[in-house]
Amino acid sequence: MSKKLNITEIFIDADLGSWGDIDGDGEKEQIYATIFAIEAYKKGKRLWNKRLEAKKAPRELPRTEERMLPETRIGEIITKISAIDLTNNGKDEILVGRADGILGALDGRGKTLWAVDLGDYIRGFVCEDVNKDGKPEIVVITGHGVVFLLNARGKKVWSREYPREYAPNDVCVGDINNDKRDEIVLAMKDGTLIIINNKGKVIKELHILREPVTHIKILDFNQDDRNEIIACGEGGSLVILDQDGVELERYSYNSRLINLSVFDVNNDGYPEIIAGDWEGALKIINNQGIITQREARREIEDDIDDDGQLEKIVRYWKKIIVTKGNKELWAEEYARWVSAIEVSDINGDGKKEILVGALDKVFRIYSVTGELLWATRTLRSPFSILAEDIDDDNMREIIIVGERELRIYKVQ
């Protein structure tokens, strides 16, 4: 029998997941989106499952030769959620965006507080005190290229529209000119960053890439008391820019970046950049460069059972196969494609475990002999897996990256 695993999730950065203190007891609950509903959990126990109570106004869609197409329920698919204290009452509300353009807020019991129709697919939003009035504002970007600034009750302050072909893919808020005021930074499809103030006025445009900008973050990466801009491109570029758009560093991937997050994963007091691509490559970067990385792998050769002989782990279509020499040791088949594999001595017994991600949105850990030791569901399919002791505390971190999703676990 393999040594039991004790694994705790320590961080999430995901469009469809968020942690927040929704009941005001000082502890964070876990909030996740299903296709149409929101679920709240506390210490692994589900508290409730609720939907945002808002309906899109009926409208006519383009005619076909046979009939008028009806509006369908598919528009109520949730595209993004975030837990944030919108009312300054010490309890986080849950902000919800949907594919039909509805943005709304739920309280800690799942009751709909308000909802507003912004016209089209909610591509993203960020909640910050943009006006420095002590209350959070909501900056929203839609699929049609409209940028909204809303107050904490969902009322429109202003909006700006951009041509759909150049529309924003992402939005971030931060002080990027050292004036003690936050600016709004839009990541555009034409490779430009558009920087606007809290009134919606364009301050500057930075032409940074020859590919669509897909993700952005703002942080003091160089630890010089000035924020830098981290931007990812659709072609696999990751660039670190100063406040004038001058490129400081560049890292390249072989395919589209699917996630960009920042978190102090090595526990040195400063956040690192964690970014992964569609093929499964993953890099963790600080201001000294890459501190660790994994390339996409379809097969791994390693002495996983510590007997001096190599085993081979291959992901093939919907299954993994483990062999030694010409002998198959074991195999496992899934309902969906295998998207990522990794090996690491998770439990410290001198033998390496096999870590598997699949398109069924489940992450699994197996022993050398094929025993399933641990599994957890993810919100999106895992494409990158890294497992090592990054912070030198003799306990491994497990990092999983999917489409706009980062999950970090600590092995106790």
C-alpha positions as CSV (number, residue, x, y, z in Angstrom):
1,M,0.0,0.0,0.0
2,S,1.4,3.4,-0.9
3,K,1.9,6.2,1.6
4,K,-1.3,8.3,2.0
5,L,-1.2,11.8,0.4
6,N,-2.2,14.9,2.3
7,I,-2.7,17.7,-0.2
8,T,-4.1,21.1,0.4
9,E,-5.0,23.8,-2.2
10,I,-3.3,27.1,-1.4
11,F,-4.1,29.3,-4.3
12,I,-6.5,29.8,-7.2
13,D,-6.5,32.3,-10.1
14,A,-9.3,31.4,-12.5
15,D,-12.1,32.9,-14.5
16,L,-14.5,30.3,-13.1
17,G,-13.2,30.1,-9.5
18,S,-12.6,32.5,-6.6
19,W,-12.1,32.5,-2.9
20,G,-13.7,35.0,-0.6
21,D,-15.1,35.5,2.8
22,I,-18.8,35.6,1.9
23,D,-20.2,35.1,5.4
24,G,-17.8,37.5,7.3
25,D,-16.4,35.0,9.7
26,G,-12.8,35.7,8.7
27,E,-12.3,32.5,6.7
28,K,-12.5,32.2,2.9
29,E,-15.1,30.1,1.2
30,Q,-14.5,28.5,-2.2
31,I,-16.7,29.7,-5.0
32,Y,-16.9,27.8,-8.3
33,A,-19.0,28.2,-11.5
34,T,-20.7,25.3,-13.1
35,I,-22.1,25.8,-16.6
36,F,-25.1,27.8,-15.5
37,A,-24.9,28.1,-11.7
38,I,-22.6,29.1,-8.8
39,E,-21.6,26.8,-6.0
40,A,-20.2,27.8,-2.6
41,Y,-18.1,25.5,-0.4
42,K,-16.7,25.7,3.1
43,K,-14.1,23.2,4.2
44,G,-15.1,20.9,1.4
45,K,-18.9,21.0,2.2
46,R,-21.2,22.5,-0.3
47,L,-23.2,25.4,1.1
48,W,-25.4,26.2,-1.8
49,N,-26.0,26.0,-5.6
50,K,-27.7,29.1,-7.0
51,R,-28.1,30.8,-10.4
52,L,-28.0,34.5,-11.2
53,E,-31.7,35.4,-11.4
54,A,-31.7,37.5,-14.5
55,K,-33.2,37.0,-18.0
56,K,-32.1,38.4,-21.2
57,A,-34.7,40.5,-22.9
58,P,-36.3,38.7,-25.9
59,R,-34.9,39.6,-29.2
60,E,-35.1,38.4,-32.8
61,L,-32.1,36.6,-34.2
62,P,-31.2,36.3,-37.9
63,R,-33.8,34.3,-40.0
64,T,-33.0,31.0,-41.7
65,E,-34.9,29.7,-44.7
66,E,-37.3,27.7,-42.5
67,R,-37.9,29.6,-39.2
68,M,-36.9,32.4,-36.9
69,L,-34.1,31.1,-34.6
70,P,-35.1,31.4,-30.9
71,E,-32.9,32.8,-28.2
72,T,-31.5,29.8,-26.4
73,R,-30.5,28.9,-22.8
74,I,-26.8,28.7,-23.9
75,G,-26.5,32.5,-23.4
76,E,-26.7,31.9,-19.6
77,I,-23.4,30.1,-19.6
78,I,-21.1,31.7,-16.9
79,T,-18.0,33.2,-18.3
80,K,-16.3,34.7,-15.2
81,I,-16.8,35.1,-11.5
82,S,-15.0,36.9,-8.7
83,A,-15.5,37.3,-4.9
84,I,-15.2,41.0,-3.9
85,D,-16.7,43.1,-1.1
86,L,-18.8,45.4,-3.2
87,T,-20.8,46.9,-0.3
88,N,-17.9,47.5,2.2
89,N,-19.8,45.4,4.8
90,G,-16.9,43.0,5.6
91,K,-18.5,40.3,3.5
92,D,-17.6,39.4,-0.1
93,E,-20.3,39.4,-2.8
94,I,-19.9,37.3,-5.9
95,L,-19.7,39.1,-9.2
96,V,-20.9,37.0,-12.2
97,G,-20.6,37.5,-15.9
98,R,-22.5,35.5,-18.5
99,A,-22.3,34.8,-22.2
100,D,-25.5,36.7,-22.9
101,G,-24.0,40.0,-21.6
102,I,-25.6,39.9,-18.2
103,L,-23.5,41.0,-15.3
104,G,-24.8,40.6,-11.8
105,A,-24.0,40.1,-8.1
106,L,-25.0,37.5,-5.5
107,D,-24.7,37.8,-1.8
108,G,-23.1,35.3,0.5
109,R,-26.3,33.1,0.5
110,G,-26.6,33.1,-3.2
111,K,-29.4,35.7,-3.5
112,T,-29.3,37.9,-6.6
113,L,-28.6,41.5,-5.5
114,W,-28.6,43.1,-8.9
115,A,-28.1,42.4,-12.6
116,V,-27.5,44.6,-15.7
117,D,-27.6,43.8,-19.4
118,L,-24.4,45.0,-21.1
119,G,-25.4,43.7,-24.5
120,D,-22.9,41.1,-25.4
121,Y,-20.6,38.3,-24.0
122,I,-18.8,39.3,-20.8
123,R,-15.2,38.7,-21.8
124,G,-13.7,39.8,-18.5
125,F,-13.9,42.3,-15.6
126,V,-11.8,43.6,-12.8
127,C,-12.9,45.2,-9.5
128,E,-10.8,48.0,-8.0
129,D,-11.3,51.4,-6.4
130,V,-10.5,53.2,-9.6
131,N,-11.9,56.5,-8.5
132,K,-10.2,56.4,-5.1
133,D,-13.5,57.1,-3.3
134,G,-13.3,54.1,-0.9
135,K,-15.7,52.1,-3.0
136,P,-14.9,49.5,-5.7
137,E,-15.7,50.1,-9.3
138,I,-16.1,47.4,-11.9
139,V,-14.3,47.6,-15.3
140,V,-15.9,45.3,-17.8
141,I,-15.0,44.3,-21.4
142,T,-17.5,42.6,-23.7
143,G,-17.1,40.5,-26.8
144,H,-18.3,43.4,-29.0
145,G,-15.4,45.6,-27.9
146,V,-17.3,47.8,-25.4
147,V,-15.5,48.9,-22.1
148,F,-17.7,49.8,-19.2
149,L,-17.0,51.4,-15.9
150,L,-19.7,50.5,-13.4
151,N,-20.2,51.4,-9.8
152,A,-20.6,48.7,-7.1
153,R,-24.4,48.6,-7.7
154,G,-24.0,47.9,-11.4
155,K,-24.8,51.5,-12.6
156,K,-23.0,52.7,-15.6
157,V,-20.4,55.5,-15.0
158,W,-19.2,55.6,-18.6
159,S,-18.5,53.3,-21.6
160,R,-16.1,53.3,-24.6
161,E,-16.5,51.3,-27.7
162,Y,-13.8,49.8,-29.9
163,P,-14.1,48.0,-33.3
164,R,-14.8,44.4,-32.7
165,E,-11.7,43.3,-34.7
166,Y,-9.5,45.3,-32.4
167,A,-11.5,44.7,-29.2
168,P,-9.9,44.1,-25.8
169,N,-9.0,40.5,-24.8
170,D,-8.1,41.4,-21.2
171,V,-8.2,44.2,-18.8
172,C,-6.1,45.1,-15.7
173,V,-6.0,48.1,-13.3
174,G,-2.9,49.6,-11.6
175,D,-0.7,52.7,-11.3
176,I,1.6,52.7,-14.2
177,N,2.8,56.3,-14.3
178,N,3.6,56.8,-10.5
179,D,0.9,59.4,-10.0
180,K,-0.7,57.5,-7.1
181,R,-3.8,56.9,-9.3
182,D,-4.8,53.7,-11.0
183,E,-5.0,53.5,-14.8
184,I,-7.0,51.0,-16.8
185,V,-5.0,48.9,-19.3
186,L,-6.6,47.2,-22.2
187,A,-5.0,44.3,-24.0
188,M,-6.1,44.7,-27.6
189,K,-6.4,42.2,-30.5
190,D,-4.1,44.3,-32.7
191,G,-1.1,43.9,-30.4
192,T,-1.6,47.3,-28.6
193,L,-2.1,48.2,-25.0
194,I,-4.5,51.1,-24.6
195,I,-4.2,53.0,-21.3
196,I,-7.1,55.1,-20.1
197,N,-7.8,57.0,-16.9
198,N,-10.7,56.7,-14.5
199,K,-12.7,59.1,-16.7
200,G,-12.3,56.9,-19.8
201,K,-9.8,59.2,-21.5
202,V,-7.0,57.6,-23.5
203,I,-3.6,58.5,-21.9
204,K,-1.4,56.6,-24.3
205,E,-1.3,53.7,-26.7
206,L,1.6,51.2,-26.6
207,H,2.3,49.1,-29.7
208,I,4.1,46.1,-28.1
209,L,3.5,43.0,-30.2
210,R,2.8,41.9,-33.7
211,E,0.2,39.5,-32.4
212,P,-3.0,39.9,-30.4
213,V,-2.3,40.6,-26.7
214,T,-4.3,38.0,-24.7
215,H,-3.3,38.4,-21.1
216,I,-1.9,41.3,-18.9
217,K,-0.9,41.8,-15.3
218,I,0.5,44.9,-13.5
219,L,3.0,44.5,-10.7
220,D,6.3,45.8,-9.3
221,F,8.2,43.0,-11.0
222,N,11.7,44.6,-10.7
223,Q,11.2,45.6,-7.0
224,D,12.0,49.3,-7.8
225,D,8.8,50.8,-6.5
226,R,7.5,51.2,-10.1
227,N,5.0,48.9,-11.6
228,E,5.8,47.0,-14.8
229,I,3.4,45.5,-17.3
230,I,3.4,41.8,-18.1
231,A,1.8,40.9,-21.4
232,C,1.2,37.7,-23.3
233,G,0.6,37.3,-27.0
234,E,-1.4,34.8,-29.0
235,G,1.7,33.6,-30.8
236,G,3.5,32.6,-27.6
237,S,5.3,35.8,-26.6
238,L,5.6,36.9,-23.0
239,V,7.1,40.4,-22.5
240,I,7.9,42.5,-19.5
241,L,7.5,46.2,-20.2
242,D,8.3,49.4,-18.3
243,Q,5.8,52.1,-17.9
244,D,6.6,53.6,-21.3
245,G,6.2,50.3,-23.1
246,V,9.9,49.6,-23.4
247,E,10.6,45.9,-23.5
248,L,12.7,44.8,-20.6
249,E,12.6,41.0,-21.0
250,R,11.0,38.6,-23.4
251,Y,10.2,34.9,-23.1
252,S,9.0,32.6,-25.9
253,Y,6.7,29.6,-26.0
254,N,5.9,27.3,-28.9
255,S,2.1,27.9,-28.8
256,R,-0.6,30.2,-27.5
257,L,-0.4,31.3,-23.9
258,I,-3.5,30.0,-22.1
259,N,-2.8,31.5,-18.6
260,L,-0.9,34.3,-16.9
261,S,-0.9,34.6,-13.1
262,V,1.3,36.1,-10.4
263,F,1.9,34.5,-7.0
264,D,4.7,34.3,-4.5
265,V,5.2,30.6,-5.0
266,N,8.8,30.5,-3.6
267,N,7.8,32.4,-0.5
268,D,10.4,35.1,-0.8
269,G,8.0,38.0,-0.3
270,Y,7.7,38.9,-4.0
271,P,5.3,37.5,-6.6
272,E,6.5,35.4,-9.5
273,I,5.1,35.1,-13.0
274,I,3.5,31.8,-13.7
275,A,2.6,31.2,-17.4
276,G,1.7,28.2,-19.4
277,D,0.9,27.5,-23.1
278,W,-1.6,25.3,-24.9
279,E,1.0,22.6,-25.6
280,G,1.8,22.2,-21.9
281,A,5.0,24.2,-21.4
282,L,5.2,26.1,-18.1
283,K,7.6,28.7,-16.8
284,I,7.9,30.4,-13.4
285,I,9.8,33.7,-13.7
286,N,11.1,36.2,-11.2
287,N,13.3,39.3,-11.8
288,Q,16.4,37.1,-12.0
289,G,14.9,35.0,-14.8
290,I,13.3,31.5,-15.0
291,I,13.5,29.8,-11.6
292,T,11.9,26.6,-12.9
293,Q,10.1,25.3,-16.0
294,R,8.6,22.3,-17.7
295,E,8.3,21.5,-21.4
296,A,5.4,19.8,-22.9
297,R,5.9,16.0,-22.8
298,R,4.1,13.2,-24.5
299,E,6.3,10.6,-22.9
300,I,8.6,10.4,-19.9
301,E,11.5,8.0,-19.2
302,D,12.5,7.8,-15.5
303,D,13.4,5.3,-12.8
304,I,10.1,5.8,-11.0
305,D,10.3,2.8,-8.7
306,D,14.0,3.3,-7.7
307,D,15.2,-0.1,-8.9
308,G,17.9,1.2,-11.2
309,Q,15.9,0.6,-14.4
310,L,14.0,3.0,-16.5
311,E,10.2,3.0,-16.9
312,K,8.4,4.8,-19.7
313,I,5.2,6.7,-19.3
314,V,3.4,7.5,-22.5
315,R,0.2,9.5,-23.0
316,Y,-1.5,8.3,-26.1
317,W,-5.0,9.5,-27.2
318,K,-7.2,8.7,-24.2
319,K,-4.9,6.6,-22.1
320,I,-1.6,6.4,-20.4
321,I,0.7,3.4,-20.7
322,V,3.5,2.5,-18.2
323,T,6.2,0.1,-19.5
324,K,9.5,-1.3,-18.4
325,G,11.6,-2.7,-21.2
326,N,9.2,-4.5,-23.5
327,K,6.7,-5.3,-20.7
328,E,3.6,-3.3,-20.0
329,L,3.2,-2.7,-16.3
330,W,-0.2,-1.1,-16.4
331,A,-2.4,1.3,-18.3
332,E,-5.4,3.5,-17.7
333,E,-8.0,4.7,-20.2
334,Y,-10.2,7.8,-19.8
335,A,-13.3,9.2,-21.4
336,R,-11.4,12.2,-22.8
337,W,-7.9,12.9,-24.1
338,V,-4.9,12.9,-21.7
339,S,-3.6,16.4,-21.8
340,A,-0.6,16.4,-19.4
341,I,1.7,14.0,-17.5
342,E,4.4,14.4,-15.0
343,V,6.4,12.3,-12.5
344,S,7.6,13.4,-9.0
345,D,8.2,11.9,-5.6
346,I,5.1,13.4,-4.0
347,N,5.0,11.6,-0.7
348,G,8.7,11.3,0.0
349,D,8.9,7.5,-0.1
350,G,11.8,7.5,-2.6
351,K,9.5,6.4,-5.4
352,K,8.0,8.7,-8.0
353,E,4.3,9.1,-8.5
354,I,2.6,9.7,-11.8
355,L,0.6,12.8,-12.3
356,V,-2.1,12.9,-15.0
357,G,-4.4,15.6,-16.4
358,A,-7.1,14.9,-18.9
359,L,-9.8,16.8,-20.8
360,D,-12.4,15.3,-18.5
361,K,-11.2,18.1,-16.1
362,V,-9.8,15.7,-13.5
363,F,-6.3,15.7,-12.1
364,R,-5.1,12.4,-10.8
365,I,-2.0,11.0,-9.0
366,Y,-1.1,7.3,-9.3
367,S,1.5,5.2,-7.5
368,V,4.2,3.3,-9.4
369,T,1.9,0.2,-9.5
370,G,-1.1,2.2,-10.9
371,E,-3.0,2.7,-7.6
372,L,-5.0,5.9,-7.7
373,L,-3.8,7.9,-4.7
374,W,-5.6,11.2,-5.1
375,A,-7.8,13.0,-7.5
376,T,-9.5,16.4,-7.8
377,R,-11.7,18.2,-10.3
378,T,-10.5,21.3,-12.1
379,L,-12.6,24.0,-13.7
380,R,-10.8,23.7,-17.1
381,S,-8.8,20.9,-18.6
382,P,-5.2,20.7,-17.1
383,F,-2.6,21.3,-19.8
384,S,0.5,21.9,-17.6
385,I,1.7,20.1,-14.5
386,L,4.7,20.9,-12.3
387,A,5.5,19.3,-9.0
388,E,8.6,20.2,-7.0
389,D,9.7,21.9,-3.7
390,I,9.9,25.4,-5.0
391,D,10.1,27.2,-1.7
392,D,12.6,24.8,-0.1
393,D,10.4,23.8,2.9
394,N,10.8,20.0,2.2
395,M,7.2,19.9,0.9
396,R,6.4,19.8,-2.7
397,E,4.1,22.3,-4.5
398,I,1.9,21.0,-7.3
399,I,1.1,23.6,-10.0
400,I,-1.7,23.0,-12.5
401,V,-2.4,25.3,-15.4
402,G,-5.5,25.3,-17.7
403,E,-7.2,27.8,-19.9
404,R,-7.3,31.0,-17.7
405,E,-6.9,28.8,-14.6
406,L,-4.0,28.3,-12.1
407,R,-4.3,26.0,-9.2
408,I,-1.5,25.5,-6.6
409,Y,-1.5,22.7,-4.0
410,K,0.9,22.0,-1.1
411,V,1.8,18.4,-0.2
412,Q,1.9,18.2,3.6
